[in-house]
């Protein structure tokens, strides 16, 4: 249990660190197929509204001092807006993604080409099924890795070898939360917020041991992808619908920054899905 004194010390010690993000404009965003429980091709999508929400997110990042690089979208790839799935970039190593579903397969090479054109070092393409920061999240020196619906256990081994970092495998069990970044939010090098019921009992035990002071999200906040957020160590960018999580973050000394991502949620994405971080 975290003491009141510790919480006060945390709130005064938190500092934002400038980050570098990669995003892709939703110029071709639509829902024409169904590869996750959030998608309904029969439901109308307002692309102009999606663009406005995306632009607001990008402008907010820049307002808070972060750098944003923009990858051009590709016609016929409506989910390319979810840049987090495009790969993984940590230090002097990079890996582009290999997608589970054929509808998204061409996104891997598109992001790989952008990485290569922008001089990212140590670049390889994934040989195993690996959906980038959708399933691989850096917390301190360790990568937490999701499995069960998308990225494979073999991909965890491939990532550990390429990036020379420990990888902790975590099993996802709720089909609504098919990527790790939908139910786990790294807040700083030592702290996460997460939704325990999305994980197997064994993985819940691992997370409880690794992060005893984690913020535990409510079902209501998980259901609006409130944990699909981005933290710079102080400011936490997340869905404006995740009200209880925002209150919990504020109580722990973080500054929640709510963003309306309701249109992109129709394809199963929110703040983090739209944001690939280059961990320099």
C-alpha positions in Angstrom: 0.0 0.0 0.0 1.3 3.4 -1.0 1.5 5.8 2.0 0.2 9.4 1.9 3.7 10.7 2.3 4.8 8.7 -0.7 2.0 10.0 -2.8 2.8 13.6 -1.9 6.5 13.0 -2.8 5.4 11.5 -6.1 3.2 14.5 -7.0 6.0 16.9 -6.4 8.7 14.8 -8.1 6.9 14.1 -11.4 8.4 15.8 -14.4 7.4 15.5 -18.1 10.0 14.2 -20.5 9.9 15.4 -24.1 8.9 12.5 -26.4 9.0 11.8 -30.1 5.8 10.3 -31.6 4.9 8.9 -35.0 1.3 9.4 -36.2 -0.7 8.7 -39.4 -3.5 11.0 -40.6 -6.8 9.2 -41.0 -7.3 10.4 -44.5 -8.6 6.9 -45.6 -10.2 5.9 -42.3 -13.4 3.9 -42.5 -14.8 0.6 -41.1 -15.3 -1.7 -44.1 -14.4 -5.0 -42.4 -14.6 -6.6 -38.9 -11.5 -7.9 -37.3 -12.3 -7.0 -33.7 -15.4 -6.7 -31.5 -15.5 -2.9 -31.8 -15.9 -2.9 -35.6 -19.3 -2.7 -37.3 -19.2 -2.1 -41.1 -22.9 -1.2 -41.0 -22.4 1.7 -38.6 -21.6 5.1 -40.2 -18.2 6.6 -39.8 -17.7 10.4 -39.9 -14.2 10.7 -41.4 -14.2 14.5 -41.1 -14.8 14.1 -37.4 -12.1 11.5 -37.1 -9.7 13.8 -38.8 -10.6 16.6 -36.3 -10.1 14.3 -33.3 -6.8 13.2 -34.7 -5.6 16.7 -35.4 -6.6 17.7 -31.8 -4.5 14.9 -30.4 -1.5 15.9 -32.5 -1.9 19.5 -31.6 -2.2 18.6 -27.9 1.1 16.6 -28.1 2.9 19.6 -29.7 1.3 22.0 -27.2 2.9 19.9 -24.4 6.3 20.0 -26.0 6.4 16.7 -27.8 7.6 16.2 -31.4 5.3 14.5 -33.9 6.3 13.0 -37.2 3.5 12.2 -39.6 3.4 9.1 -41.9 1.3 9.5 -45.0 -1.7 7.2 -45.2 -2.1 4.7 -48.0 -5.4 4.3 -49.9 -7.0 1.0 -49.0 -5.5 0.8 -45.6 -8.1 2.3 -43.3 -6.5 1.2 -40.1 -3.1 2.7 -40.9 -4.1 5.6 -38.6 -3.3 3.2 -35.7 0.4 3.9 -35.9 1.2 2.2 -32.6 0.7 -1.1 -34.5 3.3 -0.2 -37.2 6.3 -1.3 -35.3 8.6 -0.9 -32.3 11.5 1.5 -31.9 13.7 1.4 -28.8 17.2 3.0 -28.6 19.3 2.0 -31.6 16.9 -0.8 -32.8 13.7 -0.8 -34.8 11.3 -3.5 -36.0 8.4 -3.1 -38.3 5.2 -5.2 -37.7 3.8 -8.3 -39.2 0.0 -8.3 -38.9 -2.3 -11.2 -38.0 -5.1 -10.3 -40.4 -4.7 -10.0 -44.1 -6.7 -6.8 -44.2 -3.8 -5.0 -42.4 -0.8 -7.0 -43.8 0.3 -4.1 -46.2 0.7 -1.7 -43.2 3.9 -3.5 -42.1 5.8 -2.8 -45.3 4.4 0.8 -45.4 5.7 1.6 -41.9 9.0 -0.3 -42.7 9.6 2.0 -45.7 8.9 5.1 -43.6 11.3 3.9 -40.9 14.0 3.2 -43.5 13.5 6.6 -45.2 13.9 8.4 -41.9 17.1 6.6 -40.9 16.0 4.5 -38.0 18.9 2.4 -37.0 19.0 -1.4 -36.6 15.8 -1.8 -38.6 14.4 -5.3 -39.4 11.0 -6.6 -40.4 9.3 -9.0 -38.0 9.3 -12.6 -39.0 6.8 -13.6 -36.4 3.3 -12.2 -35.9 4.0 -8.9 -34.1 1.7 -5.9 -33.9 4.2 -3.4 -32.6 3.4 -1.2 -29.7 -0.1 -2.6 -29.7 1.4 -5.5 -27.8 4.9 -4.4 -26.7 5.1 -1.6 -24.1 8.3 -0.3 -22.6 8.3 0.1 -18.8 11.7 1.1 -17.6 14.2 -1.3 -19.2 11.6 -4.1 -19.6 9.2 -4.8 -22.4 5.8 -6.0 -21.4 4.3 -8.1 -24.2 0.7 -9.2 -24.9 -0.3 -12.5 -26.4 -3.5 -14.5 -26.9 -5.2 -12.7 -29.8 -2.6 -11.0 -32.0 1.2 -11.1 -31.4 2.6 -14.6 -30.9 4.8 -16.0 -28.1 7.5 -16.6 -30.8 7.4 -12.8 -31.5 8.2 -12.2 -27.8 11.4 -14.2 -28.2 12.2 -12.5 -31.5 11.8 -9.0 -29.9 13.9 -10.0 -26.9 16.7 -11.1 -29.1 16.6 -8.1 -31.5 16.3 -5.4 -28.8 18.5 -7.2 -26.2 15.9 -6.4 -23.5 13.9 -8.6 -21.1 10.4 -9.3 -22.4 7.6 -10.3 -19.9 4.9 -12.3 -21.6 1.3 -11.5 -20.5 -1.8 -13.5 -21.6 -4.9 -11.5 -22.7 -8.2 -13.4 -22.3 -11.0 -10.8 -23.1 -11.7 -10.5 -26.8 -12.6 -6.8 -26.4 -9.0 -6.2 -25.4 -7.0 -7.9 -28.1 -3.9 -5.7 -27.7 -1.9 -5.1 -24.6 -2.2 -1.3 -25.1 -6.0 -1.5 -24.7 -5.7 -2.6 -21.0 -2.3 -1.5 -19.8 -0.9 2.1 -19.7 2.7 2.7 -18.7 2.9 5.9 -16.6 6.6 6.1 -15.9 9.6 3.7 -15.5 8.0 2.1 -12.5 4.3 2.6 -12.6 1.4 1.4 -14.7 -2.4 1.6 -14.8 -4.2 -1.6 -15.9 -7.4 -3.6 -15.9 -6.7 -7.0 -14.2 -9.7 -9.0 -15.5 -8.4 -8.6 -19.1 -5.5 -10.9 -18.1 -5.2 -14.6 -17.2 -4.9 -15.4 -13.5 -1.2 -16.2 -14.0 -0.5 -12.8 -15.7 -2.5 -11.0 -13.1 -0.2 -12.5 -10.5 2.9 -11.4 -12.4 1.6 -7.8 -12.8 0.6 -7.6 -9.1 4.1 -8.7 -8.1 5.9 -6.4 -10.5 3.7 -3.3 -9.9 2.2 -3.4 -6.4 1.4 0.3 -6.6 -0.3 0.2 -10.0 -3.5 2.1 -10.6 -6.3 -0.4 -11.2 -8.9 0.8 -13.7 -12.6 0.3 -13.5 -14.6 -1.8 -16.0 -16.3 1.4 -17.2 -13.0 3.1 -18.0 -11.7 -0.1 -19.7 -14.9 -0.2 -21.8 -14.1 3.2 -23.4 -10.4 2.2 -23.9 -9.4 4.6 -21.2 -6.2 2.7 -20.7 -5.2 3.2 -24.3 -3.3 6.3 -23.4 0.2 7.9 -23.5 2.1 9.3 -20.6 5.2 11.6 -20.6 5.8 11.0 -16.9 3.5 13.7 -15.7 0.9 14.4 -18.4 -1.3 11.5 -19.3 -3.2 11.8 -22.6 -6.3 9.6 -22.6 -9.9 9.4 -23.6 -12.0 12.1 -22.1 -14.6 9.4 -21.3 -12.3 7.7 -18.7 -13.5 9.8 -15.8 -12.7 7.5 -12.9 -9.2 6.8 -14.3 -8.6 10.5 -14.7 -9.5 11.1 -11.0 -7.2 8.2 -9.9 -4.3 9.6 -12.0 -4.8 13.1 -10.5 -4.8 11.7 -7.0 -1.4 10.1 -7.7 0.1 13.3 -8.9 -0.3 12.9 -12.7 -2.1 15.4 -15.0 -4.8 13.7 -17.0 -5.4 15.4 -20.4 -8.7 14.2 -21.9 -9.1 13.8 -25.6 -12.3 13.0 -27.5 -11.5 9.9 -29.6 -15.0 8.6 -30.1 -15.0 8.3 -33.9 -11.7 6.3 -33.9 -13.1 4.1 -31.2 -15.5 2.7 -33.8 -12.5 0.7 -35.2 -11.2 -0.2 -31.7 -8.7 2.6 -31.3 -8.0 5.6 -29.1 -5.0 7.8 -28.0 -2.3 5.2 -27.8 -3.4 3.3 -30.9 -2.8 6.5 -32.9 0.6 7.0 -31.4 3.8 5.1 -32.0 6.6 6.3 -29.7 10.2 6.4 -30.8 12.0 5.6 -27.5 15.3 7.5 -28.0 
